[in-house]
């Protein structure tokens, strides 16, 4: 097990992972953010270098000090050899099993290893699978006109309270802190009404995915979410990020919307494995 900290090696790793897209999406997004100021305070673990077979990104332990914070304690995973990945997760200190955390990636083995780890190490596991959608050029997404007085903007700290109140996983000090970090450090987009009030938004997460999207119920049906997502995606795409996000298997309505908008569905599911007594 090696912590990869050399900037030139991290840039080389980013290039290698980009050649393996889309299977490497979550790890690649994390490494891109590490190589661009590392706002989330993550680090890269490989089984070996340069001929690695498994990669993990995780929070630096001196940055995220709250072991109970499964919002901040997020890992991304990719492997070329499942046995090597299993050994890295189970038999080294790459994963801090005293934490509440989530680990995710677009390979079935990630879930299988988490399930095995839960049994061996007697830790909780809540696993959810999502469909991953990508778009190669967000400039080609449909453009919708906003009503007069409505504007496209970016999120700021004054918006975090409403975001936390409306988020399905919000309502705690940890979720509020997590959302504030996203707003401070990552690409975001939102729609403001004529009074400057927030009505729709989305934001990038530390793994480069577009998420935490929401439109207030009284403003739905007017394509505000599509406008916000397009604006964020164009900014991220211009900066070199692949455009992707996850939709729950059960959310048939959103799946149909994504496919109508021209997003491509990946054949591999994204498995989000939360090793805590909660689900996200």
Residue frames relative to the residue before (quaternion, step in Angstrom):
aa qw qx qy qz dx dy dz
X 1.0000 0.0000 0.0000 0.0000 0.00 0.00 0.00
X 0.0275 -0.8000 0.5989 -0.0220 3.56 -0.89 0.97
X 0.2965 -0.6823 0.6305 0.2215 3.54 -1.18 0.66
X 0.2418 -0.7888 0.5541 0.1108 3.55 -0.55 1.19
X 0.0496 0.8431 -0.5289 0.0838 3.57 -0.30 1.27
X 0.5229 0.6431 -0.4124 0.3780 3.60 1.21 -0.31
X 0.4826 -0.6995 0.4357 0.2966 3.65 -0.63 1.03
X 0.6653 0.4970 -0.3227 0.4541 3.61 0.93 -0.78
X 0.6494 0.4971 -0.3199 0.4784 3.59 1.04 -0.68
X 0.6369 0.5190 -0.3292 0.4654 3.58 1.04 -0.72
X 0.6413 0.4988 -0.3280 0.4821 3.59 1.04 -0.69
X 0.6301 0.5180 -0.3280 0.4765 3.57 1.05 -0.75
X 0.6367 0.5244 -0.3237 0.4635 3.57 0.98 -0.84
X 0.6239 0.5407 -0.3435 0.4477 3.60 0.93 -0.83
X 0.6676 0.5038 -0.2981 0.4600 3.56 0.95 -0.88
X 0.6414 0.5168 -0.3211 0.4674 3.57 1.00 -0.81
X 0.6721 0.4940 -0.2937 0.4670 3.57 0.91 -0.93
X 0.6169 0.5476 -0.3537 0.4409 3.61 1.02 -0.71
X 0.6480 0.5181 -0.3201 0.4575 3.59 1.04 -0.72
X 0.7075 0.4396 -0.2523 0.4926 3.59 1.23 -0.42
X 0.3636 0.7243 -0.5037 0.2991 3.59 1.25 0.25
X 0.6048 -0.1185 -0.7793 -0.1135 1.60 -2.23 1.15
X 0.4437 0.7243 -0.4538 0.2695 3.61 1.21 -0.15
X 0.7193 0.4465 -0.2370 0.4765 3.57 1.15 -0.62
X 0.2498 0.8440 -0.4663 0.0884 3.59 1.29 0.02
X 0.7405 0.4391 -0.2734 0.4290 3.60 0.62 -1.04
X 0.6591 0.4802 -0.3098 0.4889 3.60 0.99 -0.79
X 0.6360 0.5307 -0.3272 0.4548 3.57 0.96 -0.85
X 0.6542 0.5097 -0.3181 0.4594 3.60 0.94 -0.83
X 0.6447 0.5143 -0.3183 0.4674 3.57 1.00 -0.82
X 0.6746 0.4885 -0.2995 0.4654 3.58 0.92 -0.89
X 0.5979 0.5451 -0.3638 0.4615 3.60 1.04 -0.69
X 0.6823 0.4757 -0.2971 0.4688 3.60 0.87 -0.88
X 0.6058 0.5394 -0.3520 0.4671 3.60 1.06 -0.67
X 0.7169 0.4538 -0.2479 0.4677 3.57 0.94 -0.90
X 0.7177 0.3792 -0.2343 0.5350 3.60 1.26 -0.13
X 0.8168 -0.2634 0.0903 0.5053 3.53 0.73 1.14
X 0.2463 -0.8209 0.4859 0.1710 3.56 1.29 -0.23
X 0.0443 0.8561 -0.5140 0.0314 3.62 0.75 1.00
X 0.6898 0.4681 -0.2897 0.4703 3.61 1.12 -0.57
X 0.4151 -0.7274 0.4613 0.2930 3.60 1.23 -0.17
X 0.3457 0.7429 -0.4972 0.2854 3.57 0.92 0.96
X 0.1577 -0.7604 0.6184 0.1205 3.54 -1.35 0.23
X 0.4220 -0.7149 0.5158 0.2114 3.54 -1.29 0.47
X 0.1277 -0.7601 0.6352 0.0501 3.53 -1.03 0.95
X 0.0067 -0.7711 0.6367 0.0077 3.58 -0.98 0.87
X 0.5535 -0.6038 0.4444 0.3627 3.55 -1.18 0.47
X 0.7724 -0.0949 0.0836 0.6225 3.58 1.15 -0.69
X 0.1689 -0.7756 0.5989 0.1060 3.55 -1.30 0.19
X 0.5859 -0.1910 -0.7871 -0.0289 1.58 -1.92 1.59
X 0.6144 0.5655 -0.3495 0.4249 3.61 1.22 -0.26
X 0.0547 0.8404 -0.5340 0.0745 3.55 0.61 1.15
X 0.2385 -0.7610 0.5883 0.1340 3.54 -1.29 0.55
X 0.7815 0.1342 -0.0885 0.6029 3.57 1.28 -0.20
X 0.0963 -0.7814 0.6163 0.0181 3.55 -1.11 0.83
X 0.0261 -0.7536 0.6566 0.0172 3.53 -1.11 0.82
X 0.1125 -0.7199 0.6685 0.1489 3.53 -1.20 0.53
X 0.0051 -0.8003 0.5975 -0.0499 3.54 -1.05 0.80
X 0.5927 -0.5413 0.4307 0.4125 3.61 -1.21 0.24
X 0.4797 -0.6195 0.5278 0.3280 3.55 -1.09 0.66
X 0.4914 -0.7179 0.4047 0.2815 3.56 -0.72 1.02
X 0.6421 0.5014 -0.3377 0.4715 3.58 1.16 -0.41
X 0.6378 0.5191 -0.3217 0.4693 3.61 1.29 -0.27
X 0.7691 0.2179 -0.1157 0.5895 3.59 0.87 -0.97
X 0.0901 -0.8537 0.5129 -0.0005 3.55 -0.13 1.31
X 0.6293 0.5333 -0.3320 0.4576 3.59 1.26 -0.26
X 0.2852 -0.8011 0.5045 0.1497 3.58 -0.23 1.26
X 0.6540 0.5178 -0.3207 0.4487 3.61 1.18 -0.37
X 0.5892 0.6166 -0.3466 0.3905 3.60 1.27 -0.26
X 0.1028 -0.8384 0.5338 0.0403 3.58 0.09 1.28
X 0.5089 0.5992 -0.4420 0.4319 3.60 1.25 0.02
X 0.7433 0.3910 -0.2125 0.4994 3.58 0.80 -1.01
X 0.6819 0.4729 -0.2842 0.4803 3.58 1.08 -0.70
X 0.2493 0.7742 -0.5321 0.2351 3.58 0.38 1.28
X 0.1710 -0.7713 0.6104 0.0574 3.53 -0.94 1.03
X 0.1623 -0.7376 0.6415 0.1347 3.56 -1.24 0.53
X 0.1301 -0.8282 0.5451 0.0092 3.56 -0.96 0.87
X 0.0860 0.7443 -0.6611 0.0405 3.51 -1.28 0.63
X 0.0109 -0.8019 0.5974 0.0005 3.56 -1.03 0.76
X 0.2985 -0.7034 0.6127 0.2018 3.51 -1.34 0.46
X 0.7531 0.1834 -0.1080 0.6225 3.55 1.32 -0.40
X 0.3894 -0.7640 0.4615 0.2273 3.58 -0.38 1.23
X 0.6338 0.5381 -0.3421 0.4378 3.61 0.97 -0.76
X 0.6420 0.5112 -0.3196 0.4737 3.56 1.02 -0.78
X 0.6427 0.5146 -0.3183 0.4699 3.57 0.98 -0.85
X 0.6474 0.5212 -0.3204 0.4545 3.59 0.92 -0.88
X 0.6601 0.5004 -0.3085 0.4676 3.57 0.93 -0.83
X 0.6337 0.5377 -0.3267 0.4501 3.57 1.00 -0.84
X 0.7068 0.4663 -0.2593 0.4645 3.57 0.93 -0.92
X 0.7775 0.3976 -0.1901 0.4485 3.57 0.85 -0.99
X 0.8282 0.3039 -0.0957 0.4610 3.56 0.92 -0.89
X 0.6755 0.3743 -0.3168 0.5507 3.59 1.20 0.37
X 0.5421 -0.6064 0.4476 0.3715 3.58 -1.27 -0.06
X 0.2407 0.7862 -0.5289 0.2102 3.59 1.13 0.64
X 0.7574 0.2552 -0.1398 0.5846 3.58 1.11 -0.71
X 0.2982 -0.7366 0.5819 0.1727 3.55 -0.95 0.92
X 0.2014 -0.8350 0.5043 0.0896 3.57 -0.12 1.29
X 0.5471 0.5801 -0.4125 0.4405 3.58 1.26 0.11
X 0.6092 0.5632 -0.3377 0.4445 3.57 1.29 -0.26
X 0.3451 -0.5881 0.6552 0.3253 3.46 -1.48 0.06
X 0.1676 0.8045 -0.5442 0.1692 3.58 -0.57 1.08
X 0.2578 -0.7256 0.6050 0.2026 3.53 -1.37 0.10
X 0.1306 -0.7710 0.6219 0.0414 3.51 -1.14 0.78
X 0.0162 0.8418 -0.5360 0.0614 3.57 -0.80 0.91
X 0.1906 0.7608 -0.6069 0.1284 3.50 -1.31 0.48
X 0.5181 -0.6726 0.4565 0.2661 3.55 -1.29 0.41
X 0.5717 0.5276 -0.4242 0.4635 3.56 0.81 1.06
X 0.5438 -0.6608 0.4134 0.3111 3.56 -0.91 0.95
X 0.6121 0.5883 -0.3496 0.3963 3.57 1.07 -0.66
X 0.5544 0.6026 -0.3954 0.4161 3.58 1.16 -0.46
X 0.6645 0.4711 -0.2979 0.4978 3.56 0.98 -0.81
X 0.6584 0.5230 -0.3302 0.4290 3.60 0.87 -0.89
X 0.6682 0.4837 -0.3080 0.4740 3.59 0.96 -0.81
X 0.6379 0.5119 -0.3390 0.4648 3.61 0.99 -0.71
X 0.6345 0.5205 -0.3276 0.4682 3.57 1.03 -0.77
X 0.6494 0.5000 -0.3109 0.4812 3.59 1.00 -0.82
X 0.6551 0.5184 -0.3140 0.4511 3.57 0.94 -0.88
X 0.6262 0.5459 -0.3397 0.4410 3.58 0.99 -0.79
X 0.6783 0.4819 -0.2881 0.4740 3.58 1.01 -0.82
X 0.6989 0.4817 -0.2784 0.4494 3.57 0.87 -0.96
X 0.7888 0.3408 -0.1532 0.4880 3.55 0.86 -1.01
X 0.3731 -0.7614 0.4594 0.2646 3.57 1.34 0.04
X 0.4235 0.6583 -0.4957 0.3762 3.54 0.81 1.12
X 0.5574 -0.6176 0.4238 0.3582 3.62 -1.08 0.57
X 0.0558 -0.7795 0.6227 0.0398 3.55 -1.26 0.46
X 0.0084 0.7353 -0.6776 0.0107 3.53 -0.99 1.00
X 0.0420 -0.8296 0.5562 -0.0265 3.58 -0.45 1.20
X 0.0321 -0.7810 0.6235 -0.0154 3.54 -0.99 0.93
X 0.2312 -0.7741 0.5765 0.1221 3.56 -0.98 0.87
X 0.1316 -0.7948 0.5920 0.0223 3.53 -1.00 0.93
X 0.4219 -0.6299 0.5765 0.3048 3.53 -1.31 0.40
X 0.2448 -0.7624 0.5834 0.1363 3.55 -0.92 0.91
X 0.1230 -0.7815 0.6103 0.0397 3.54 -0.93 1.01
X 0.0976 -0.7907 0.6031 0.0384 3.56 -1.03 0.84
X 0.1122 -0.7648 0.6260 0.1025 3.54 -1.31 0.29
X 0.3997 -0.7611 0.4656 0.2104 3.57 -0.73 1.07
X 0.8133 0.0406 -0.0006 0.5804 3.62 1.08 -0.59
X 0.2290 -0.8208 0.5065 0.1319 3.61 -0.02 1.25
X 0.5121 0.6295 -0.4323 0.3932 3.61 1.21 -0.22
X 0.6725 0.4948 -0.2889 0.4685 3.58 1.22 -0.46
X 0.4557 0.6686 -0.4611 0.3642 3.59 1.25 0.01
X 0.6089 -0.5691 0.4082 0.3726 3.55 -1.12 0.66
X 0.2793 -0.7345 0.5953 0.1677 3.53 -1.10 0.79
X 0.1137 -0.7845 0.6078 0.0477 3.55 -0.98 0.91
X 0.4130 -0.7091 0.5190 0.2394 3.54 -1.05 0.78
X 0.3782 -0.7077 0.5525 0.2255 3.54 -1.01 0.86
X 0.5754 -0.5553 0.4655 0.3793 3.53 -1.25 0.46
X 0.6463 -0.5324 0.3676 0.4046 3.63 -1.13 0.54
X 0.7890 0.3000 -0.2411 0.4788 3.55 -0.93 0.95
X 0.6216 0.5117 -0.3427 0.4840 3.58 1.25 -0.33
X 0.1015 -0.8236 0.5580 0.0084 3.58 -0.95 0.86
X 0.4093 -0.6528 0.5760 0.2730 3.52 -1.33 0.46
X 0.0565 0.7944 -0.5999 0.0761 3.58 -0.86 0.95
X 0.4505 -0.6324 0.5274 0.3450 3.56 -1.26 -0.40
X 0.5841 -0.6016 0.4237 0.3427 3.54 -1.18 0.59
X 0.0523 -0.7729 0.6297 0.0580 3.53 -1.25 0.50
X 0.7626 -0.4191 0.2436 0.4284 3.55 -1.30 0.20
X 0.6232 0.5609 -0.3514 0.4166 3.61 1.07 -0.60
X 0.6515 0.5371 -0.3065 0.4395 3.59 1.24 -0.36
X 0.5198 0.7009 -0.4005 0.2795 3.57 1.18 -0.48
X 0.6086 0.5645 -0.3689 0.4181 3.62 0.96 -0.73
X 0.6866 0.4661 -0.2881 0.4778 3.60 0.86 -0.92
X 0.6165 0.5445 -0.3450 0.4521 3.58 1.00 -0.74
X 0.6913 0.4799 -0.2780 0.4632 3.56 0.90 -0.95
X 0.6374 0.5377 -0.3256 0.4456 3.58 1.05 -0.74
X 0.7614 0.3960 -0.1984 0.4734 3.58 0.99 -0.82
X 0.5580 0.6118 -0.3942 0.3987 3.60 1.21 -0.33
X 0.5332 -0.6535 0.4379 0.3112 3.57 -0.93 0.93
X 0.7511 0.3495 -0.1956 0.5247 3.60 1.14 -0.59
X 0.4907 0.6849 -0.4103 0.3490 3.57 1.28 0.27
X 0.5308 0.6716 -0.4414 0.2690 3.51 -1.33 -0.29
X 0.6963 0.4027 -0.2861 0.5207 3.58 1.22 0.23
X 0.6578 -0.4902 0.3857 0.4221 3.55 -1.27 0.26
X 0.6661 0.5123 -0.3053 0.4480 3.58 0.99 -0.81
X 0.6612 0.4889 -0.3221 0.4690 3.59 0.93 -0.81
X 0.6301 0.5310 -0.3308 0.4600 3.59 1.01 -0.78
X 0.6597 0.5030 -0.3035 0.4687 3.58 0.96 -0.87
X 0.6340 0.5334 -0.3204 0.4593 3.58 1.03 -0.81
X 0.6817 0.4775 -0.2907 0.4720 3.59 0.85 -0.95
X 0.6258 0.5311 -0.3407 0.4586 3.58 1.00 -0.74
X 0.6399 0.5223 -0.3183 0.4653 3.57 1.05 -0.75
X 0.6335 0.5229 -0.3318 0.4639 3.58 0.98 -0.82
X 0.6746 0.5030 -0.2928 0.4541 3.56 0.86 -0.98
X 0.6787 0.5058 -0.2920 0.4453 3.57 0.98 -0.83
X 0.8343 0.3251 -0.1107 0.4314 3.55 0.84 -1.01
X 0.7918 0.3434 -0.1542 0.4811 3.62 1.05 -0.59
X 0.6777 -0.4768 0.3654 0.4242 3.54 -1.31 0.30
X 0.0614 0.7810 -0.6196 0.0481 3.55 -1.06 0.79
X 0.0695 -0.7670 0.6343 0.0672 3.52 -1.33 0.25
X 0.0231 0.8022 -0.5958 0.0312 3.57 -1.11 0.63
X 0.3428 -0.6899 0.5970 0.2238 3.51 -1.38 0.26
X 0.1456 -0.7806 0.6051 0.0578 3.56 -0.93 1.00
X 0.4289 -0.6889 0.5158 0.2746 3.58 -1.03 0.76
X 0.7374 -0.4276 0.2625 0.4522 3.65 -1.19 0.09
X 0.6787 0.4595 -0.2912 0.4934 3.59 1.21 -0.37
X 0.5582 -0.6294 0.3747 0.3897 3.56 1.30 0.13
X 0.4812 0.6705 -0.4329 0.3626 3.58 1.25 0.30
X 0.5098 -0.6654 0.4697 0.2771 3.54 -1.03 0.88
X 0.0199 -0.8238 0.5665 0.0013 3.61 -0.83 0.95
X 0.7995 0.0404 -0.0102 0.5992 3.63 1.17 -0.46
X 0.0834 0.8237 -0.5524 0.0973 3.59 -1.00 0.75
X 0.0208 0.7440 -0.6659 -0.0506 3.50 -1.45 0.16
X 0.1037 -0.7980 0.5936 0.0099 3.56 -1.20 0.55
X 0.4771 -0.6492 0.5101 0.3012 3.57 -1.17 0.60
X 0.3143 -0.7399 0.5587 0.2040 3.59 -1.15 0.61
X 0.7251 -0.4604 0.2742 0.4325 3.64 -1.22 0.16
X 0.6809 0.4566 -0.2863 0.4959 3.61 1.25 -0.28
X 0.6107 -0.6126 0.3260 0.3813 3.55 1.26 0.32
X 0.5361 0.6276 -0.4062 0.3922 3.60 1.24 0.12
X 0.4232 -0.6539 0.5586 0.2850 3.54 -1.22 0.56
X 0.1864 0.8016 -0.5432 0.1660 3.57 -0.70 1.03
X 0.7433 0.3968 -0.3177 0.4349 3.53 -1.41 -0.29
X 0.2908 0.7684 -0.5145 0.2454 3.57 0.93 0.92
X 0.1126 0.7915 -0.5906 0.1096 3.57 -1.01 0.80
X 0.0880 -0.7453 0.6572 0.0691 3.52 -1.25 0.65
X 0.5057 -0.6466 0.4670 0.3287 3.57 -0.85 0.90
X 0.6015 -0.6247 0.3537 0.3506 3.63 -0.86 0.91
X 0.6775 0.5087 -0.3083 0.4326 3.61 0.97 -0.75
X 0.7276 0.4005 -0.2313 0.5066 3.60 1.25 -0.21
X 0.4364 0.7109 -0.4582 0.3070 3.58 1.18 0.28
X 0.7246 0.4394 -0.3261 0.4190 3.54 -1.31 0.40
X 0.6660 0.4913 -0.2988 0.4753 3.60 1.26 0.18
X 0.5432 -0.6692 0.3662 0.3508 3.59 1.27 0.45
X 0.3057 0.7713 -0.5163 0.2122 3.62 1.12 0.41
X 0.6392 0.5252 -0.3311 0.4538 3.58 0.99 -0.79
X 0.6419 0.5219 -0.3223 0.4601 3.58 1.03 -0.77
X 0.6385 0.5222 -0.3221 0.4647 3.58 1.01 -0.80
X 0.6726 0.4922 -0.2957 0.4669 3.58 0.91 -0.93
X 0.6700 0.4987 -0.3063 0.4567 3.60 0.90 -0.91
X 0.6398 0.5196 -0.3344 0.4569 3.60 0.97 -0.76
X 0.6579 0.5159 -0.3123 0.4512 3.59 0.92 -0.89
X 0.6579 0.4903 -0.3084 0.4813 3.59 0.94 -0.87
X 0.6809 0.5161 -0.2985 0.4252 3.57 0.84 -1.00
X 0.6354 0.5203 -0.3377 0.4599 3.59 1.00 -0.74
X 0.6424 0.5131 -0.3236 0.4684 3.59 0.97 -0.79
X 0.6843 0.4778 -0.2894 0.4688 3.57 0.87 -0.95
X 0.6443 0.5275 -0.3132 0.4566 3.58 0.96 -0.88
X 0.6380 0.5247 -0.3167 0.4661 3.59 0.98 -0.82
X 0.6915 0.4563 -0.2633 0.4943 3.59 1.12 -0.69
X 0.6319 -0.5893 0.3168 0.3912 3.60 1.27 0.09
X 0.5199 0.6505 -0.4174 0.3638 3.59 1.23 0.04
X 0.4555 -0.6196 0.5526 0.3213 3.58 -1.08 0.65
X 0.3526 -0.7383 0.5370 0.2053 3.59 -1.01 0.77
X 0.2564 0.7639 -0.5584 0.1973 3.56 -0.63 1.10
X 0.0224 0.7703 -0.6373 0.0015 3.49 -1.37 0.35
X 0.4064 -0.7197 0.5204 0.2143 3.57 -1.28 0.31
X 0.1116 -0.7707 0.6257 0.0461 3.54 -1.12 0.78
X 0.5097 -0.6607 0.4569 0.3081 3.58 -0.89 0.93
X 0.5947 -0.5888 0.4156 0.3562 3.56 -1.05 0.76
X 0.7029 0.4853 -0.2648 0.4476 3.57 1.00 -0.80
X 0.6220 0.5616 -0.3389 0.4277 3.59 1.24 -0.35
X 0.1061 -0.8465 0.5205 0.0352 3.56 0.49 1.25
X 0.6203 0.5628 -0.3469 0.4221 3.59 0.98 -0.78
X 0.7029 0.4448 -0.2741 0.4827 3.60 0.83 -0.94
X 0.5984 0.5498 -0.3682 0.4518 3.59 1.05 -0.62
X 0.6622 0.4980 -0.3076 0.4679 3.58 0.93 -0.86
X 0.6318 0.5308 -0.3305 0.4582 3.58 1.03 -0.78
X 0.6626 0.5108 -0.3132 0.4494 3.58 0.87 -0.93
X 0.6866 0.4801 -0.2919 0.4613 3.56 0.92 -0.86
X 0.6200 0.5214 -0.3418 0.4764 3.61 1.09 -0.62
X 0.6729 0.4993 -0.2969 0.4581 3.57 1.06 -0.69
X 0.5896 -0.6141 0.3546 0.3866 3.58 1.25 -0.17
X 0.4175 0.6862 -0.4869 0.3431 3.58 1.22 0.33
X 0.3606 -0.7281 0.5481 0.1983 3.54 -1.15 0.71
X 0.3353 -0.7455 0.5472 0.1798 3.56 -0.90 0.97
X 0.3548 -0.7268 0.5465 0.2172 3.57 -0.85 0.96
X 0.5092 -0.6489 0.4590 0.3302 3.59 -1.05 0.65
X 0.6876 0.4522 -0.2812 0.4936 3.60 1.12 -0.62
X 0.3962 -0.6996 0.5426 0.2433 3.55 -0.97 0.84
X 0.3676 -0.6670 0.5873 0.2738 3.54 -1.26 0.44
X 0.1864 -0.7849 0.5862 0.0747 3.55 -0.72 1.12
X 0.0890 -0.7692 0.6319 0.0324 3.56 -0.76 1.09
X 0.0797 -0.8200 0.5662 -0.0267 3.53 -0.36 1.32
X 0.1100 -0.8126 0.5721 0.0163 3.54 -0.41 1.26
X 0.1650 -0.7818 0.5969 0.0727 3.54 -0.58 1.18
X 0.5124 0.5519 -0.4607 0.4697 3.49 0.34 1.40
X 0.5693 -0.6081 0.4314 0.3465 3.56 -1.26 0.24
X 0.6255 0.4440 -0.3492 0.5382 3.56 1.14 0.79
X 0.3021 -0.7422 0.5678 0.1883 3.55 -1.32 0.17
X 0.0061 0.7942 -0.6073 0.0203 3.55 -1.03 0.81
